Amino acid sequence: MRIGIVGGLDRVESLYGQLAEEAGHEAVFHDGHVGGRGTQALARLVDGCDVVVVVTDVNSHGAVQFARRRMRRRGRTPLLLRRFGPARFVTLLAALNVREGIAV
């Protein structure tokens, strides 16, 4: 499963990538900046992911609103979280594995 994370701290991207890979998933990231080509990159992320986590505490309103609208148009619901640390990511991965019937 491909998991998109919008916003959050850049320094933990490699950790999230490693955790996702160990659980049989792929994590992709967008920094939440929507200036310039940021909206195009965010649109590609939203369109190409099975699950999208939008971190609201460190994101601009524009990025949050854009991701929500884009997902609604695709008939999907974003996972909006105020904060999203490694422990929450591990919990999300475990829940996704249960939902998909993946044994890790």
CORGIFEN-V622757 format. One record per residue. N is the residue number from 1. RES is the residue in one small letter. PHI is phi in radians with two decimals (* if undefined). BURIAL is I if it has 9 or more other ideal C-beta (glycine too) atoms within 8 Angstrom, else O. Layout:
# CORGIFEN-V622757
<<N:RES:PHI:BURIAL> <N:RES:PHI:BURIAL>>
This chain:
# CORGIFEN-V622757
<<1:m:*:I> <2:r:-1.76:I> <3:i:-1.97:I> <4:g:-1.71:I> <5:i:-2.14:I> <6:v:-1.88:I> <7:g:1.58:I> <8:g:1.72:I> <9:l:-1.59:O> <10:d:-1.06:O> <11:r:-1.21:O> <12:v:-1.81:I> <13:e:-1.02:I> <14:s:-1.14:O> <15:l:-1.11:O> <16:y:-1.07:I> <17:g:-1.06:I> <18:q:-1.16:O> <19:l:-1.08:I> <20:a:-1.11:I> <21:e:-1.08:I> <22:e:-1.09:O> <23:a:-1.60:I> <24:g:1.52:O> <25:h:-2.19:I> <26:e:-2.22:I> <27:a:-1.95:I> <28:v:-2.20:I> <29:f:-2.28:I> <30:h:-2.42:I> <31:d:-1.30:O> <32:g:1.63:I> <33:h:-1.43:O> <34:v:-1.94:I> <35:g:-1.35:O> <36:g:1.09:O> <37:r:-1.63:O> <38:g:-1.06:I> <39:t:-1.19:O> <40:q:-1.14:O> <41:a:-1.14:I> <42:l:-1.15:I> <43:a:-1.08:I> <44:r:-1.11:O> <45:l:-1.10:I> <46:v:-1.04:I> <47:d:-1.19:O> <48:g:-1.72:O> <49:c:-2.01:I> <50:d:-1.40:O> <51:v:-2.31:I> <52:v:-2.19:I> <53:v:-1.77:I> <54:v:-1.96:I> <55:v:-1.50:I> <56:t:-1.48:I> <57:d:-1.15:O> <58:v:-2.03:O> <59:n:-1.92:I> <60:s:-1.28:O> <61:h:-1.06:O> <62:g:-1.06:O> <63:a:-1.15:I> <64:v:-1.11:I> <65:q:-1.12:O> <66:f:-1.08:I> <67:a:-1.09:I> <68:r:-1.09:I> <69:r:-1.08:O> <70:r:-1.08:I> <71:m:-1.21:I> <72:r:-1.03:I> <73:r:-1.09:O> <74:r:-1.59:O> <75:g:1.31:O> <76:r:-2.13:O> <77:t:-1.97:O> <78:p:-1.33:I> <79:l:-1.69:I> <80:l:-1.64:O> <81:l:-2.28:I> <82:r:-1.14:O> <83:r:-2.28:O> <84:f:-2.57:I> <85:g:-1.73:O> <86:p:-1.00:I> <87:a:-1.12:O> <88:r:-1.17:I> <89:f:-1.14:I> <90:v:-1.07:I> <91:t:-1.10:O> <92:l:-1.09:I> <93:l:-1.05:I> <94:a:-1.10:I> <95:a:-1.13:O> <96:l:-1.13:I> <97:n:-1.15:I> <98:v:-1.13:O> <99:r:-1.08:O> <100:e:-1.58:O> <101:g:1.27:O> <102:i:-1.66:O> <103:a:-1.67:O> <104:v:-2.02:O>>
